[in-house]
Amino acid sequence: MKSLQIALLAVLVMLLDMPLVKAEGGLPSHHYEQWYTGSLVSPSGAQPKAGILGVEPYMTYTEPAGFFRADGVRLPLPAHQRTVTSSTMFKYGVTDRLSLQTFPAMSYGWKDHGPTTSGIKFNDLPLDAILTVVKPHPEHYVPTVAVFAGVLAPTGDYAHLGRATDGVGGGAWVFRTAIVQQSTFIFPNGHNFRVRAWGNFRRAISSARLVDISSYGTERGFRGWGRPGINGQAGFSLEYGLSQRWVMAMDFARDWANGARVRGVDGNGRTVNTKGASSSDWQVAPAMEFSWSPRFGIIAGCAIYVAGHNTNMNVAPQFAVNTVF
């Protein structure tokens, strides 16, 4: 675990020390305009101009391959839930600096030797505003910096469930905020190298009313309240242009979460007041991007959780189609 953190830190230091080629007067004569779709995990900033609509459908399959216990040791999972998720990002440029974004998602899950979800489930819905606070200035090595602010609306099933696998939501309104920085480096051979770094933070601003079986692990007869723990993510992505159409991408990210709080009375009349254990994970997500025009492209890759504690080790192959109108 420590060696992974040291390696990631070394990469970041190397990138910060890497010289840029200026956008004017310093570009190689054979340089071309790079076409990107964006990496798998990293968030993108606001649309560059007003009136631009981005639509990006994703398809993700999640396979738990083990469990990281509290000390980080990986254990096998005797039974686990697989999930297929279909989601689509919609991002519209209101002005040259401000964009609005939403990311509706639907999922279906099934367990080894256990029940499936009762049908396709609509998950909680993110709604965000994205503001570009610093516009790029390559001549002076100034990157793009954008900030996010929004909420996660409790639209997914979370309580009074027929089966535990139907729990896909948290039942609470959650405040979301993030900051994203993006820089583009141009090598002497004319190839582009884009770097993003980001951090996000989420905190519940309401509690969920829990009845019977819920996504908080309660059983039939329970009556009470649940509240998701504070959570967030930080990471960086690397994208190297092999040609105008082809890009190699790699994300490195760390997720963390405090345990959820549950209060109430169970079916036997006993008082419940618990807080779940905190968790974290490290993930890498290699991918390939292919764009057949500046406005249309596809990316395919796999997110892999390589370390963590109190969390599943997931393997999540996925692909997305990036379209801009």
N, C-alpha and C positions, 0 to 999 in steps of 0.2 A: 504493500500500500504506500509506504513512504517513498519507495523507489519510483512509483508511478507519479506521485506528486512532484518529486524532484525533476523527473523527465519533462513533465508538462511545464514547470516553471522555467526550465532551461530553454524550451521552445519559445515561450513568450519573450524571454530576455533576448533571444536571437532575433526575433521578429522586430522588436523595438529598436534594435541596433542596426537593422538592415537599411541601406541607403535607398532612397527613391530616385527614379528618373523623372525629371520635370515633364509636365504635360506639354509645354511649349518650348521648342528649341532643343530639347534633350531626347526626344523620342527617336528610336531607330527608324530608318527609312522604310523598313518592311513591317512596321507595326500595323495591326488591324484592330478594329473595334471588336471587343470581346462580347460574346453573347452568353448570358448567365441564366440559370433558373433559380439559383440560390441553393444552399445546402439543406440537408434533411432536418436538422434540429434548430439551427440558428434562426432567430426572428429577423425579419427585414424591416427597414425603416419606412418612412412615409413615401407615397408616390412622388416622383420628381416634379409633376405638373398637375394642375387642377384638371378635372374631367377624366383622368385615366382610371380605368377599372381593371383590377387584377382578379382573376378567378383561378384558383389552384386546387383541383380535386386530389385527395390523397386516398390510398388504400393501404392498410397496415394489418399485418398478421402478427400477433404476439404469442410467443411460446415460452413459458417459464421453464428454465433449464436447471433450476436449483434454488436454494435459499441461503442467503448470507445471514448467519446468526449474529448475535450482539458483538462477538469478538472478531467478526469478519470472515470466519471460516465458512466455506461453502458446503452445504449439505444437500443431498438429493431430496426431491419432492416426491412422496409416495403417490400423491394425486394433486393435480393442479388444473387451473382453468385457462383454456386457450380462448383468444378473442380475435375477432375480425372487426376492424373499424373502418368505416367510410366517412371521410370528413372533407369539407371544402372551405377554403379560405376565400373570403370576399374582401377586397380592399379598394376603397374609392377615394380619389384625391379631391378634397373639397376646395383646397387652395394649393398653391405651390409649396406650402410647408405643412399643411394639416390634412391628415387622412383619417377615415373611419374604417374600422375592420371588425369583422365577425367571423367565427370559425365553427359553424354547426357540425356536429358529428353524430353518427348512428353506429351502434355496435351490436354484435351477437356473440355470445359466449357459450362454452360447454366444458364440462369437467370430465376427467377420467372416472368412470364408474359412478357418475353422479348426474344431476339434472342439467339441462341446458337452460338458457334464458327462455322465458315464455314467448319470446318473439324478438324482433328487431327493436332495440331500445334507443331512444333519443337521449343524448347525454346533456350535461349542463352546458350552457351556452355562453361563450366569452364575447364581450362587447368592449371594444377599445377605441380610444382616440390616440393618434400618433402624431407627434409634433417634431419637425426637424428644427432643432435649436442651433445647430452649427452646420452651415453648408460647406461642402468640400472646397478646398483651395489647394490643388496639387502643387502649384508653384511654391507655396509656402508650407507644404507638407501638413496641411490642415485636413483632418478626416471629417467624414460625415458623422454627426452625433444626433440621435433621435431619442425622445422619451415617450413612454407609453403610460396611459392611465385609463382604467376601465373597471369593469366588474365581471364576475362570473355569475350568471343568473341560474337559479336552482330549477332547471327544467327537466332534469333526469329523475327517474324513480329512485326513491331512497328509503321509504318507510311503508308500513302496512303491506309488505310484499308477500306474494304467494310462495316464493322461494328466494333463498339468499342470493342466487346468481342474478336475480333481476335488479339488484342494487347497483346502479350506474351513476348516481348523483350524490351530492353532499347535503342537499336540502337547505343550504344557507347561502345568503348573498356574500360574495367574497370580493374584496377590493384587490385590484391587480395594478402593479406598476413595474416599469422596466426601463432600462437604458441600454442603447445599442450604439456601438461605434464601428465604423467601417472605413478601411483604408485600401487603396489599390497601389500595388507596386508593379513597375514595369521593368523586366529584366533587359539586359543588353541585347538578348536574342529576339526581343519584341514580344515575348510571351507575358501575359498578365498573371499576377498573383494577388488575390484579394483576401483580406483578413477581416473577420468580424470578431468583436468581443462583446459580451452582453452579461447582464445580471437582471434577474427579476425577483419580485417579492409579492407574496399573496397573504392576505389576512382576512379572516371571516369577520363580517360586520353585522351578522345576525346568527341566531341559533336555529337548529332544525327541530321541529316537533316530531318525536319518534313514537311510533305505535307498532307493537308486535315486531315481526322480523324486519330488520333494516340493514342498510349498508354499513352501519356502525357495529354490527355483530350482535345486536340484541335478538331475543327470541320471542315467541308468542307470549302474550300477556304483559309485555313490557309497556310502560307508559313513562315518558320523560322527554329529555332534551339531549341533543348532541351538537357539538361545535367542532368543525375541522381545526386542526392545528396550523399554526403559521408554517409556511413552506416557501421554497424558492429554488432557483437554479442559477448557476453561473457557468460560463464556458466561452470557448472561442472556436472559430471555424477557419479552415484554410481551403482556398479554391485556386487551382493552377490550371491555366488554359493550355491545353495541348494543341489546339487549333481554334479557329473562330467558333466552330460548332461544338467541340468536345472539351469538357472540363472535368478534372479530377477534384473531388471534394472530400473533406474529412472534418467531422465535428468532434470536439472533446468537451464534455459537460459533467458537472456535478450537481445532483439533486439532493435536497435535504428537506426534512419535514419534522415538525414536532407532532407528538401523538394527539389524537382527537380526544376531547373531553365528553364523557357520557354521564348524565345524572338522571335519576328516576327511581322507579319501583318495578321490580320484575314480577313475573306471574305468580310467584310464591309470596309476594308481599315484602320481600327484602329490599332494603334501600341500596341503590347502586350509585356510586360516585367514583368513577375511574378515569384515568388518563393513560392513553396508549403510549408505548415506547417510541422514542424518536427514531428516525431512520435516515439513511443517506445512501447514495450510490454514485459510482463513476461510470460513465458510458462513453463509448466511441462509436462513430457512425460513418464508415466509409461509403462513398457513393460515386456514381458517374452521371454527369449531366450531358445531354445532347439537345441542342437547339437548332431547328431548321430555319429559323428566322429570328429577328430581334424580339418578336412578340410571342413566339410559341416554342416550347421546349418540354423535355421530359427528364426526370431524375429517378434513378433506382439505386437502392442501397439497403443497408441493414444496420440498425442500432443494436449494440451489444453492451450489456451491463457487465463490467469486468471486475468490479469490487464494490463493497458496501457493507452495511450492517442493518439487521432487522428488515430486510427487504428481499424480494424475489430477484434472482438473476434471470433477466428476460433477454430473449433474442427476438428482434422485431424487424423482419424484412418488410420493405415498403417501397412504393413508387408514387410519383405525383406528376401531374401534367400542369405546366405553367402557361397561362394564357393572359395576354394583356390587350385591352381594347381602348 
